Amino acid sequence: MLVGMVVLFWVAKSIFTLLAFIAPVLLVITLFINHRIVLNYGKWVLNLLKTNTLMGVVATLLTIIGFPVVSFLLFGRALLQRKVNKMAGGMFEGDKEEYADYQEVPDEVVVLELPPLEPEPERRVETEDTDYEELFD
């Protein structure tokens, strides 16, 4: 078990070191793909600082410490959003130039005639012993 933990630590350290070297490149590529992803993340952290200062400070510190992970996640989000936009863009291109058929609705108001409501009869509570009452005896 100890050997497994050492190997797991070594693998995690290697991945984090590799991410630390490519993190600036990933951030620049993210800015080219969709700069709003990075801006929205920054706005989110600033808003968190304004609304919940303690959590905002924690988020800022984790962003600084985990910069390689944050840049990788922002890069992944930019790629995913780009893929979704491409798929959605191709799906709705044919609908942009066609007008939908419609039907004019008259402005007159139609009043519905409803029958008058009849009052509900009063419910009487049965005081007689039933089979159900015998279950509890």
N, CA, C and O atoms as a GROMACS GRO file, in nm:
protein
  548
    1MET      N    1   0.083  -0.118   0.000
    1MET     CA    2   0.000   0.000   0.000
    1MET      C    3   0.088   0.126   0.000
    1MET      O    4   0.056   0.225  -0.065
    2LEU      N    5   0.197   0.120   0.072
    2LEU     CA    6   0.289   0.233   0.077
    2LEU      C    7   0.353   0.258  -0.059
    2LEU      O    8   0.369   0.372  -0.101
    3VAL      N    9   0.388   0.150  -0.128
    3VAL     CA   10   0.447   0.163  -0.262
    3VAL      C   11   0.345   0.225  -0.358
    3VAL      O   12   0.380   0.307  -0.442
    4GLY      N   13   0.220   0.185  -0.345
    4GLY     CA   14   0.114   0.241  -0.429
    4GLY      C   15   0.096   0.389  -0.405
    4GLY      O   16   0.074   0.466  -0.499
    5MET      N   17   0.104   0.431  -0.280
    5MET     CA   18   0.092   0.573  -0.247
    5MET      C   19   0.210   0.653  -0.302
    5MET      O   20   0.192   0.764  -0.351
    6VAL      N   21   0.330   0.596  -0.295
    6VAL     CA   22   0.448   0.664  -0.349
    6VAL      C   23   0.436   0.678  -0.500
    6VAL      O   24   0.468   0.783  -0.555
    7VAL      N   25   0.392   0.573  -0.567
    7VAL     CA   26   0.376   0.578  -0.712
    7VAL      C   27   0.268   0.680  -0.749
    7VAL      O   28   0.284   0.756  -0.844
    8LEU      N   29   0.158   0.681  -0.675
    8LEU     CA   30   0.051   0.775  -0.700
    8LEU      C   31   0.099   0.919  -0.681
    8LEU      O   32   0.066   1.007  -0.761
    9PHE      N   33   0.178   0.944  -0.576
    9PHE     CA   34   0.234   1.077  -0.553
    9PHE      C   35   0.329   1.116  -0.666
    9PHE      O   36   0.327   1.230  -0.711
   10TRP      N   37   0.411   1.022  -0.711
   10TRP     CA   38   0.506   1.051  -0.818
   10TRP      C   39   0.433   1.085  -0.948
   10TRP      O   40   0.473   1.178  -1.020
   11VAL      N   41   0.326   1.011  -0.978
   11VAL     CA   42   0.248   1.037  -1.100
   11VAL      C   43   0.181   1.175  -1.090
   11VAL      O   44   0.184   1.251  -1.186
   12ALA      N   45   0.121   1.206  -0.975
   12ALA     CA   46   0.055   1.335  -0.957
   12ALA      C   47   0.155   1.450  -0.968
   12ALA      O   48   0.126   1.553  -1.028
   13LYS      N   49   0.272   1.432  -0.909
   13LYS     CA   50   0.376   1.534  -0.915
   13LYS      C   51   0.423   1.554  -1.058
   13LYS      O   52   0.447   1.668  -1.100
   14SER      N   53   0.436   1.448  -1.133
   14SER     CA   54   0.480   1.458  -1.273
   14SER      C   55   0.376   1.532  -1.357
   14SER      O   56   0.411   1.617  -1.439
   15ILE      N   57   0.250   1.498  -1.338
   15ILE     CA   58   0.143   1.564  -1.413
   15ILE      C   59   0.138   1.712  -1.378
   15ILE      O   60   0.126   1.796  -1.467
   16PHE      N   61   0.148   1.745  -1.249
   16PHE     CA   62   0.144   1.885  -1.208
   16PHE      C   63   0.264   1.962  -1.262
   16PHE      O   64   0.250   2.078  -1.302
   17THR      N   65   0.382   1.900  -1.265
   17THR     CA   66   0.501   1.965  -1.320
   17THR      C   67   0.485   1.990  -1.470
   17THR      O   68   0.519   2.097  -1.519
   18LEU      N   69   0.432   1.892  -1.541
   18LEU     CA   70   0.407   1.909  -1.684
   18LEU      C   71   0.305   2.019  -1.709
   18LEU      O   72   0.322   2.101  -1.800
   19LEU      N   73   0.199   2.022  -1.629
   19LEU     CA   74   0.100   2.128  -1.643
   19LEU      C   75   0.158   2.264  -1.611
   19LEU      O   76   0.121   2.364  -1.672
   20ALA      N   77   0.250   2.270  -1.514
   20ALA     CA   78   0.312   2.397  -1.478
   20ALA      C   79   0.392   2.455  -1.594
   20ALA      O   80   0.398   2.577  -1.611
   21PHE      N   81   0.453   2.370  -1.674
   21PHE     CA   82   0.530   2.418  -1.789
   21PHE      C   83   0.440   2.463  -1.904
   21PHE      O   84   0.472   2.560  -1.973
   22ILE      N   85   0.329   2.394  -1.926
   22ILE     CA   86   0.244   2.429  -2.039
   22ILE      C   87   0.128   2.520  -2.002
   22ILE      O   88   0.050   2.558  -2.090
   23ALA      N   89   0.113   2.557  -1.875
   23ALA     CA   90   0.000   2.640  -1.831
   23ALA      C   91  -0.004   2.776  -1.900
   23ALA      O   92  -0.112   2.817  -1.944
   24PRO      N   93   0.107   2.849  -1.911
   24PRO     CA   94   0.098   2.978  -1.982
   24PRO      C   95   0.056   2.964  -2.127
   24PRO      O   96  -0.019   3.046  -2.180
   25VAL      N   97   0.103   2.860  -2.192
   25VAL     CA   98   0.066   2.836  -2.331
   25VAL      C   99  -0.084   2.804  -2.340
   25VAL      O  100  -0.153   2.853  -2.430
   26LEU      N  101  -0.133   2.723  -2.247
   26LEU     CA  102  -0.275   2.690  -2.246
   26LEU      C  103  -0.360   2.814  -2.222
   26LEU      O  104  -0.467   2.829  -2.282
   27LEU      N  105  -0.313   2.903  -2.135
   27LEU     CA  106  -0.389   3.025  -2.108
   27LEU      C  107  -0.394   3.115  -2.231
   27LEU      O  108  -0.498   3.174  -2.260
   28VAL      N  109  -0.284   3.126  -2.303
   28VAL     CA  110  -0.282   3.209  -2.424
   28VAL      C  111  -0.372   3.147  -2.531
   28VAL      O  112  -0.445   3.219  -2.600
   29ILE      N  113  -0.368   3.016  -2.547
   29ILE     CA  114  -0.455   2.949  -2.644
   29ILE      C  115  -0.602   2.968  -2.606
   29ILE      O  116  -0.687   2.987  -2.692
   30THR      N  117  -0.630   2.962  -2.476
   30THR     CA  118  -0.767   2.984  -2.429
   30THR      C  119  -0.812   3.125  -2.463
   30THR      O  120  -0.927   3.146  -2.503
   31LEU      N  121  -0.724   3.222  -2.448
   31LEU     CA  122  -0.759   3.360  -2.483
   31LEU      C  123  -0.787   3.374  -2.632
   31LEU      O  124  -0.875   3.452  -2.670
   32PHE      N  125  -0.715   3.302  -2.716
   32PHE     CA  126  -0.740   3.307  -2.859
   32PHE      C  127  -0.870   3.237  -2.897
   32PHE      O  128  -0.944   3.284  -2.984
   33ILE      N  129  -0.898   3.125  -2.833
   33ILE     CA  130  -1.020   3.050  -2.865
   33ILE      C  131  -1.143   3.129  -2.821
   33ILE      O  132  -1.234   3.153  -2.900
   34ASN      N  133  -1.146   3.170  -2.694
   34ASN     CA  134  -1.260   3.244  -2.641
   34ASN      C  135  -1.213   3.322  -2.519
   34ASN      O  136  -1.199   3.267  -2.410
   35HIS      N  137  -1.188   3.451  -2.538
   35HIS     CA  138  -1.136   3.531  -2.428
   35HIS      C  139  -1.238   3.553  -2.318
   35HIS      O  140  -1.202   3.587  -2.205
   36ARG      N  141  -1.366   3.535  -2.349
   36ARG     CA  142  -1.470   3.557  -2.248
   36ARG      C  143  -1.466   3.453  -2.136
   36ARG      O  144  -1.511   3.480  -2.025
   37ILE      N  145  -1.413   3.336  -2.164
   37ILE     CA  146  -1.400   3.233  -2.061
   37ILE      C  147  -1.311   3.284  -1.948
   37ILE      O  148  -1.346   3.272  -1.830
   38VAL      N  149  -1.198   3.341  -1.983
   38VAL     CA  150  -1.104   3.392  -1.882
   38VAL      C  151  -1.163   3.515  -1.813
   38VAL      O  152  -1.150   3.530  -1.692
   39LEU      N  153  -1.227   3.602  -1.890
   39LEU     CA  154  -1.288   3.720  -1.830
   39LEU      C  155  -1.400   3.683  -1.734
   39LEU      O  156  -1.411   3.741  -1.626
   40ASN      N  157  -1.482   3.588  -1.773
   40ASN     CA  158  -1.590   3.545  -1.684
   40ASN      C  159  -1.537   3.481  -1.556
   40ASN      O  160  -1.596   3.498  -1.450
   41TYR      N  161  -1.427   3.407  -1.566
   41TYR     CA  162  -1.367   3.348  -1.447
   41TYR      C  163  -1.315   3.459  -1.355
   41TYR      O  164  -1.334   3.452  -1.233
   42GLY      N  165  -1.251   3.560  -1.412
   42GLY     CA  166  -1.203   3.672  -1.332
   42GLY      C  167  -1.317   3.749  -1.268
   42GLY      O  168  -1.307   3.789  -1.152
   43LYS      N  169  -1.425   3.771  -1.343
   43LYS     CA  170  -1.543   3.839  -1.287
   43LYS      C  171  -1.604   3.758  -1.174
   43LYS      O  172  -1.649   3.814  -1.074
   44TRP      N  173  -1.606   3.626  -1.190
   44TRP     CA  174  -1.661   3.539  -1.087
   44TRP      C  175  -1.580   3.551  -0.958
   44TRP      O  176  -1.637   3.560  -0.849
   45VAL      N  177  -1.447   3.552  -0.970
   45VAL     CA  178  -1.363   3.564  -0.850
   45VAL      C  179  -1.381   3.701  -0.786
   45VAL      O  180  -1.390   3.710  -0.663
   46LEU      N  181  -1.387   3.808  -0.867
   46LEU     CA  182  -1.409   3.942  -0.812
   46LEU      C  183  -1.546   3.955  -0.745
   46LEU      O  184  -1.558   4.016  -0.639
   47ASN      N  185  -1.648   3.896  -0.807
   47ASN     CA  186  -1.781   3.898  -0.747
   47ASN      C  187  -1.782   3.819  -0.616
   47ASN      O  188  -1.850   3.857  -0.520
   48LEU      N  189  -1.708   3.710  -0.613
   48LEU     CA  190  -1.698   3.631  -0.490
   48LEU      C  191  -1.627   3.710  -0.381
   48LEU      O  192  -1.661   3.699  -0.264
   49LEU      N  193  -1.528   3.790  -0.420
   49LEU     CA  194  -1.460   3.876  -0.322
   49LEU      C  195  -1.554   3.981  -0.265
   49LEU      O  196  -1.544   4.016  -0.147
   50LYS      N  197  -1.644   4.033  -0.348
   50LYS     CA  198  -1.738   4.135  -0.302
   50LYS      C  199  -1.848   4.077  -0.214
   50LYS      O  200  -1.882   4.133  -0.110
   51THR      N  201  -1.903   3.964  -0.256
   51THR     CA  202  -2.019   3.909  -0.184
   51THR      C  203  -1.979   3.825  -0.063
   51THR      O  204  -2.040   3.837   0.043
   52ASN      N  205  -1.878   3.741  -0.079
   52ASN     CA  206  -1.835   3.654   0.029
   52ASN      C  207  -1.682   3.663   0.035
   52ASN      O  208  -1.612   3.588  -0.032
   53THR      N  209  -1.634   3.756   0.115
   53THR     CA  210  -1.492   3.791   0.113
   53THR      C  211  -1.404   3.672   0.147
   53THR      O  212  -1.301   3.651   0.082
   54LEU      N  213  -1.441   3.595   0.246
   54LEU     CA  214  -1.358   3.481   0.286
   54LEU      C  215  -1.344   3.380   0.172
   54LEU      O  216  -1.234   3.336   0.141
   55MET      N  217  -1.455   3.344   0.111
   55MET     CA  218  -1.450   3.249   0.000
   55MET      C  219  -1.378   3.310  -0.121
   55MET      O  220  -1.313   3.238  -0.197
   56GLY      N  221  -1.390   3.441  -0.139
   56GLY     CA  222  -1.319   3.507  -0.248
   56GLY      C  223  -1.169   3.501  -0.229
   56GLY      O  224  -1.094   3.479  -0.324
   57VAL      N  225  -1.122   3.522  -0.104
   57VAL     CA  226  -0.979   3.512  -0.074
   57VAL      C  227  -0.930   3.370  -0.095
   57VAL      O  228  -0.822   3.347  -0.150
   58VAL      N  229  -1.011   3.272  -0.050
   58VAL     CA  230  -0.974   3.132  -0.069
   58VAL      C  231  -0.967   3.098  -0.217
   58VAL      O  232  -0.874   3.030  -0.261
   59ALA      N  233  -1.065   3.145  -0.295
   59ALA     CA  234  -1.065   3.118  -0.440
   59ALA      C  235  -0.945   3.184  -0.507
   59ALA      O  236  -0.887   3.126  -0.599
   60THR      N  237  -0.908   3.304  -0.463
   60THR     CA  238  -0.792   3.372  -0.520
   60THR      C  239  -0.664   3.296  -0.488
   60THR      O  240  -0.579   3.276  -0.576
   61LEU      N  241  -0.649   3.254  -0.364
   61LEU     CA  242  -0.530   3.177  -0.326
   61LEU      C  243  -0.522   3.044  -0.400
   61LEU      O  244  -0.414   3.004  -0.445
   62LEU      N  245  -0.635   2.975  -0.412
   62LEU     CA  246  -0.635   2.848  -0.485
   62LEU      C  247  -0.607   2.869  -0.634
   62LEU      O  248  -0.547   2.783  -0.698
   63THR      N  249  -0.650   2.982  -0.688
   63THR     CA  250  -0.621   3.012  -0.828
   63THR      C  251  -0.472   3.035  -0.848
   63THR      O  252  -0.414   2.989  -0.946
   64ILE      N  253  -0.411   3.105  -0.754
   64ILE     CA  254  -0.267   3.131  -0.765
   64ILE      C  255  -0.187   3.003  -0.746
   64ILE      O  256  -0.096   2.973  -0.823
   65ILE      N  257  -0.222   2.927  -0.643
   65ILE     CA  258  -0.149   2.802  -0.615
   65ILE      C  259  -0.174   2.698  -0.724
   65ILE      O  260  -0.082   2.630  -0.769
   66GLY      N  261  -0.297   2.687  -0.766
   66GLY     CA  262  -0.334   2.586  -0.866
   66GLY      C  263  -0.344   2.643  -1.006
   66GLY      O  264  -0.427   2.598  -1.084
   67PHE      N  265  -0.260   2.740  -1.039
   67PHE     CA  266  -0.264   2.803  -1.171
   67PHE      C  267  -0.257   2.702  -1.286
   67PHE      O  268  -0.332   2.716  -1.382
   68PRO      N  269  -0.170   2.600  -1.278
   68PRO     CA  270  -0.168   2.503  -1.390
   68PRO      C  271  -0.300   2.429  -1.406
   68PRO      O  272  -0.345   2.406  -1.518
   69VAL      N  273  -0.362   2.394  -1.296
   69VAL     CA  274  -0.490   2.322  -1.304
   69VAL      C  275  -0.600   2.415  -1.355
   69VAL      O  276  -0.682   2.375  -1.438
   70VAL      N  277  -0.601   2.539  -1.305
   70VAL     CA  278  -0.703   2.636  -1.347
   70VAL      C  279  -0.689   2.665  -1.497
   70VAL      O  280  -0.789   2.670  -1.568
   71SER      N  281  -0.568   2.685  -1.544
   71SER     CA  282  -0.550   2.713  -1.686
   71SER      C  283  -0.590   2.593  -1.772
   71SER      O  284  -0.646   2.611  -1.880
   72PHE      N  285  -0.563   2.472  -1.724
   72PHE     CA  286  -0.604   2.352  -1.797
   72PHE      C  287  -0.757   2.342  -1.801
   72PHE      O  288  -0.814   2.308  -1.905
   73LEU      N  289  -0.823   2.371  -1.690
   73LEU     CA  290  -0.970   2.364  -1.686
   73LEU      C  291  -1.033   2.472  -1.774
   73LEU      O  292  -1.132   2.446  -1.842
   74LEU      N  293  -0.977   2.593  -1.773
   74LEU     CA  294  -1.029   2.698  -1.860
   74LEU      C  295  -1.009   2.664  -2.007
   74LEU      O  296  -1.095   2.692  -2.090
   75PHE      N  297  -0.895   2.602  -2.040
   75PHE     CA  298  -0.868   2.557  -2.176
   75PHE      C  299  -0.971   2.450  -2.218
   75PHE      O  300  -1.026   2.456  -2.328
   76GLY      N  301  -0.996   2.355  -2.130
   76GLY     CA  302  -1.096   2.252  -2.160
   76GLY      C  303  -1.234   2.310  -2.178
   76GLY      O  304  -1.309   2.267  -2.265
   77ARG      N  305  -1.268   2.408  -2.095
   77ARG     CA  306  -1.399   2.472  -2.107
   77ARG      C  307  -1.411   2.548  -2.239
   77ARG      O  308  -1.517   2.546  -2.302
   78ALA      N  309  -1.304   2.614  -2.280
   78ALA     CA  310  -1.306   2.687  -2.408
   78ALA      C  311  -1.322   2.591  -2.525
   78ALA      O  312  -1.398   2.619  -2.618
   79LEU      N  313  -1.251   2.479  -2.521
   79LEU     CA  314  -1.266   2.380  -2.629
   79LEU      C  315  -1.407   2.323  -2.633
   79LEU      O  316  -1.465   2.306  -2.740
   80LEU      N  317  -1.462   2.293  -2.517
   80LEU     CA  318  -1.597   2.238  -2.511
   80LEU      C  319  -1.699   2.337  -2.562
   80LEU      O  320  -1.789   2.301  -2.637
   81GLN      N  321  -1.686   2.462  -2.521
   81GLN     CA  322  -1.781   2.563  -2.566
   81GLN      C  323  -1.767   2.588  -2.717
   81GLN      O  324  -1.867   2.612  -2.784
   82ARG      N  325  -1.647   2.582  -2.769
   82ARG     CA  326  -1.625   2.598  -2.914
   82ARG      C  327  -1.692   2.485  -2.990
   82ARG      O  328  -1.755   2.508  -3.094
   83LYS      N  329  -1.679   2.363  -2.939
   83LYS     CA  330  -1.741   2.247  -3.003
   83LYS      C  331  -1.894   2.258  -3.001
   83LYS      O  332  -1.960   2.229  -3.101
   84VAL      N  333  -1.949   2.300  -2.888
   84VAL     CA  334  -2.095   2.316  -2.877
   84VAL      C  335  -2.144   2.424  -2.971
   84VAL      O  336  -2.247   2.408  -3.036
   85ASN      N  337  -2.071   2.536  -2.980
   85ASN     CA  338  -2.112   2.644  -3.070
   85ASN      C  339  -2.107   2.600  -3.216
   85ASN      O  340  -2.193   2.639  -3.295
   86LYS      N  341  -2.007   2.520  -3.252
   86LYS     CA  342  -2.000   2.469  -3.389
   86LYS      C  343  -2.118   2.378  -3.419
   86LYS      O  344  -2.178   2.387  -3.526
   87MET      N  345  -2.149   2.290  -3.326
   87MET     CA  346  -2.261   2.198  -3.348
   87MET      C  347  -2.393   2.272  -3.353
   87MET      O  348  -2.478   2.240  -3.437
   88ALA      N  349  -2.413   2.368  -3.267
   88ALA     CA  350  -2.538   2.444  -3.265
   88ALA      C  351  -2.547   2.537  -3.385
   88ALA      O  352  -2.657   2.560  -3.436
   89GLY      N  353  -2.435   2.590  -3.430
   89GLY     CA  354  -2.436   2.681  -3.545
   89GLY      C  355  -2.479   2.611  -3.672
   89GLY      O  356  -2.553   2.669  -3.752
   90GLY      N  357  -2.436   2.491  -3.693
   90GLY     CA  358  -2.474   2.416  -3.812
   90GLY      C  359  -2.619   2.371  -3.808
   90GLY      O  360  -2.681   2.350  -3.912
   91MET      N  361  -2.672   2.356  -3.689
   91MET     CA  362  -2.808   2.305  -3.676
   91MET      C  363  -2.912   2.412  -3.709
   91MET      O  364  -3.018   2.379  -3.763
   92PHE      N  365  -2.884   2.538  -3.678
   92PHE     CA  366  -2.984   2.642  -3.695
   92PHE      C  367  -2.959   2.733  -3.815
   92PHE      O  368  -3.029   2.833  -3.829
   93GLU      N  369  -2.864   2.702  -3.901
   93GLU     CA  370  -2.834   2.788  -4.014
   93GLU      C  371  -2.948   2.793  -4.114
   93GLU      O  372  -2.973   2.899  -4.172
   94GLY      N  373  -3.018   2.686  -4.137
   94GLY     CA  374  -3.127   2.683  -4.234
   94GLY      C  375  -3.248   2.762  -4.189
   94GLY      O  376  -3.327   2.806  -4.273
   95ASP      N  377  -3.266   2.781  -4.060
   95ASP     CA  378  -3.384   2.849  -4.009
   95ASP      C  379  -3.370   3.000  -4.008
   95ASP      O  380  -3.470   3.070  -3.985
   96LYS      N  381  -3.253   3.054  -4.032
   96LYS     CA  382  -3.231   3.197  -4.018
   96LYS      C  383  -3.302   3.279  -4.126
   96LYS      O  384  -3.347   3.390  -4.097
   97GLU      N  385  -3.314   3.228  -4.248
   97GLU     CA  386  -3.367   3.307  -4.357
   97GLU      C  387  -3.514   3.280  -4.385
   97GLU      O  388  -3.575   3.352  -4.464
   98GLU      N  389  -3.571   3.181  -4.324
   98GLU     CA  390  -3.711   3.149  -4.348
   98GLU      C  391  -3.798   3.214  -4.241
   98GLU      O  392  -3.763   3.219  -4.123
   99TYR      N  393  -3.914   3.264  -4.285
   99TYR     CA  394  -4.007   3.324  -4.192
   99TYR      C  395  -4.110   3.218  -4.151
   99TYR      O  396  -4.147   3.132  -4.231
  100ALA      N  397  -4.154   3.226  -4.031
  100ALA     CA  398  -4.253   3.130  -3.983
  100ALA      C  399  -4.392   3.176  -4.020
  100ALA      O  400  -4.420   3.296  -4.020
  101ASP      N  401  -4.480   3.082  -4.053
  101ASP     CA  402  -4.619   3.115  -4.081
  101ASP      C  403  -4.688   3.152  -3.950
  101ASP      O  404  -4.657   3.099  -3.843
  102TYR      N  405  -4.780   3.245  -3.963
  102TYR     CA  406  -4.852   3.285  -3.843
  102TYR      C  407  -4.997   3.312  -3.879
  102TYR      O  408  -5.032   3.325  -3.996
  103GLN      N  409  -5.078   3.320  -3.777
  103GLN     CA  410  -5.220   3.346  -3.797
  103GLN      C  411  -5.258   3.460  -3.706
  103GLN      O  412  -5.224   3.460  -3.587
  104GLU      N  413  -5.330   3.557  -3.761
  104GLU     CA  414  -5.371   3.670  -3.678
  104GLU      C  415  -5.486   3.628  -3.589
  104GLU      O  416  -5.579   3.559  -3.632
  105VAL      N  417  -5.478   3.669  -3.466
  105VAL     CA  418  -5.582   3.638  -3.368
  105VAL      C  419  -5.670   3.761  -3.352
  105VAL      O  420  -5.618   3.871  -3.334
  106PRO      N  421  -5.802   3.744  -3.359
  106PRO     CA  422  -5.890   3.861  -3.345
  106PRO      C  423  -5.876   3.921  -3.204
  106PRO      O  424  -5.847   3.851  -3.107
  107ASP      N  425  -5.899   4.054  -3.198
  107ASP     CA  426  -5.885   4.123  -3.070
  107ASP      C  427  -6.007   4.112  -2.981
  107ASP      O  428  -6.001   4.148  -2.863
  108GLU      N  429  -6.117   4.063  -3.034
  108GLU     CA  430  -6.239   4.057  -2.953
  108GLU      C  431  -6.225   3.953  -2.842
  108GLU      O  432  -6.161   3.850  -2.858
  109VAL      N  433  -6.286   3.983  -2.730
  109VAL     CA  434  -6.279   3.897  -2.613
  109VAL      C  435  -6.403   3.809  -2.610
  109VAL      O  436  -6.515   3.858  -2.622
  110VAL      N  437  -6.383   3.681  -2.594
  110VAL     CA  438  -6.494   3.587  -2.586
  110VAL      C  439  -6.519   3.555  -2.440
  110VAL      O  440  -6.429   3.508  -2.370
  111VAL      N  441  -6.639   3.581  -2.394
  111VAL     CA  442  -6.674   3.555  -2.255
  111VAL      C  443  -6.740   3.418  -2.249
  111VAL      O  444  -6.836   3.390  -2.321
  112LEU      N  445  -6.690   3.334  -2.163
  112LEU     CA  446  -6.746   3.201  -2.148
  112LEU      C  447  -6.858   3.204  -2.046
  112LEU      O  448  -6.843   3.262  -1.938
  113GLU      N  449  -6.968   3.142  -2.080
  113GLU     CA  450  -7.081   3.132  -1.988
  113GLU      C  451  -7.065   3.004  -1.908
  113GLU      O  452  -7.068   2.894  -1.962
  114LEU      N  453  -7.047   3.020  -1.779
  114LEU     CA  454  -7.031   2.905  -1.691
  114LEU      C  455  -7.156   2.885  -1.608
  114LEU      O  456  -7.221   2.982  -1.570
  115PRO      N  457  -7.191   2.760  -1.582
  115PRO     CA  458  -7.308   2.738  -1.496
  115PRO      C  459  -7.276   2.782  -1.353
  115PRO      O  460  -7.160   2.779  -1.311
  116PRO      N  461  -7.378   2.823  -1.279
  116PRO     CA  462  -7.352   2.866  -1.141
  116PRO      C  463  -7.304   2.748  -1.056
  116PRO      O  464  -7.342   2.633  -1.079
  117LEU      N  465  -7.222   2.778  -0.960
  117LEU     CA  466  -7.171   2.675  -0.871
  117LEU      C  467  -7.275   2.638  -0.768
  117LEU      O  468  -7.340   2.725  -0.709
  118GLU      N  469  -7.288   2.510  -0.746
  118GLU     CA  470  -7.380   2.464  -0.642
  118GLU      C  471  -7.301   2.442  -0.514
  118GLU      O  472  -7.192   2.387  -0.518
  119PRO      N  473  -7.355   2.485  -0.403
  119PRO     CA  474  -7.283   2.465  -0.276
  119PRO      C  475  -7.273   2.316  -0.244
  119PRO      O  476  -7.364   2.238  -0.272
  120GLU      N  477  -7.161   2.280  -0.185
  120GLU     CA  478  -7.143   2.140  -0.148
  120GLU      C  479  -7.228   2.108  -0.026
  120GLU      O  480  -7.240   2.189   0.066
  121PRO      N  481  -7.288   1.990  -0.026
  121PRO     CA  482  -7.367   1.953   0.092
  121PRO      C  483  -7.274   1.929   0.211
  121PRO      O  484  -7.159   1.889   0.195
  122GLU      N  485  -7.325   1.954   0.328
  122GLU     CA  486  -7.245   1.934   0.448
  122GLU      C  487  -7.216   1.786   0.467
  122GLU      O  488  -7.301   1.701   0.440
  123ARG      N  489  -7.098   1.757   0.511
  123ARG     CA  490  -7.060   1.618   0.535
  123ARG      C  491  -7.089   1.584   0.680
  123ARG      O  492  -7.052   1.657   0.772
  124ARG      N  493  -7.156   1.474   0.698
  124ARG     CA  494  -7.186   1.431   0.834
  124ARG      C  495  -7.085   1.325   0.874
  124ARG      O  496  -7.048   1.238   0.796
  125VAL      N  497  -7.042   1.336   0.995
  125VAL     CA  498  -6.947   1.239   1.047
  125VAL      C  499  -7.026   1.124   1.107
  125VAL      O  500  -7.114   1.144   1.191
  126GLU      N  501  -6.994   1.007   1.064
  126GLU     CA  502  -7.062   0.887   1.113
  126GLU      C  503  -7.008   0.853   1.251
  126GLU      O  504  -6.886   0.847   1.270
  127THR      N  505  -7.093   0.833   1.344
  127THR     CA  506  -7.050   0.796   1.478
  127THR      C  507  -7.071   0.649   1.506
  127THR      O  508  -7.038   0.599   1.614
  128GLU      N  509  -7.126   0.581   1.410
  128GLU     CA  510  -7.150   0.439   1.430
  128GLU      C  511  -7.018   0.363   1.426
  128GLU      O  512  -6.924   0.404   1.359
  129ASP      N  513  -7.013   0.252   1.498
  129ASP     CA  514  -6.895   0.166   1.493
  129ASP      C  515  -6.892   0.092   1.360
  129ASP      O  516  -6.992   0.035   1.316
  130THR      N  517  -6.777   0.094   1.300
  130THR     CA  518  -6.760   0.022   1.174
  130THR      C  519  -6.657  -0.086   1.194
  130THR      O  520  -6.600  -0.099   1.302
  131ASP      N  521  -6.634  -0.163   1.090
  131ASP     CA  522  -6.533  -0.268   1.098
  131ASP      C  523  -6.394  -0.208   1.117
  131ASP      O  524  -6.307  -0.269   1.179
  132TYR      N  525  -6.375  -0.090   1.064
  132TYR     CA  526  -6.245  -0.025   1.075
  132TYR      C  527  -6.217   0.011   1.222
  132TYR      O  528  -6.104  -0.004   1.269
  133GLU      N  529  -6.316   0.057   1.291
  133GLU     CA  530  -6.298   0.092   1.432
  133GLU      C  531  -6.267  -0.030   1.516
  133GLU      O  532  -6.200  -0.018   1.618
  134GLU      N  533  -6.314  -0.145   1.475
  134GLU     CA  534  -6.290  -0.266   1.552
  134GLU      C  535  -6.144  -0.312   1.542
  134GLU      O  536  -6.098  -0.389   1.627
  135LEU      N  537  -6.072  -0.267   1.442
  135LEU     CA  538  -5.932  -0.304   1.430
  135LEU      C  539  -5.849  -0.250   1.546
  135LEU      O  540  -5.747  -0.310   1.582
  136PHE      N  541  -5.890  -0.140   1.603
  136PHE     CA  542  -5.811  -0.077   1.709
  136PHE      C  543  -5.856  -0.119   1.848
  136PHE      O  544  -5.794  -0.077   1.946
  137ASP      N  545  -5.956  -0.197   1.859
  137ASP     CA  546  -6.001  -0.243   1.993
  137ASP      C  547  -5.917  -0.354   2.046
  137ASP      O  548  -5.942  -0.402   2.157
   0.00000   0.00000   0.00000
